[in-house]
């Protein structure tokens, strides 16, 4: 029997910020108020992530430039990792570098082989302000690094170089959701 609500079940689905939106390209501010508005934001983020069928979502992806992200992501052993981090810091990223497929809810329908470390450790706080440390490997490590990048104002295409970057940016410019001229960077 479940003794707590399903994350996002009381949240509202918010509009997604898309590549080119300035909120995605600037560093997010630290959270200083751990009150009800933060709890509401986290619930809305879960609801939005699930509605978009994602495995992670940063607050700036829904237009809120605060250092918060949520996740519901499997690792390479298909173990589910569910949680959120407030004011996260990537404290370790190591192991082998894996160039694997990566997508983003702010670039819907696009994917590119992106290099990431195979292990990541992130420290932060819970919505209640309690300290938390999360370690991920494989696909979950990729998710943790991806969401931390968002909070620094970066999207996965910023990690691409050469032909991979040119192809990804061309696809972004041609995507049905692209606004004229905004996905050109």
Secondary structure, DSSP 8 states (H G I E B T S, - for coil): ---S--TTTT--------TT-GGGGS--B-----SHHHHHHHHHHHHHHHHTT-SEEEGGGGT--BSEEEEEEE-TT--EEEEEEEEEEEEEEEEEEEEEEEE-GGGTT-EEEEEEEEEEEEEEE-TTS-EEEEEEEHHHHHHHHHHHHHHTT--GGGG--HHHHHHHHHHHHHSTT--TTGGG-
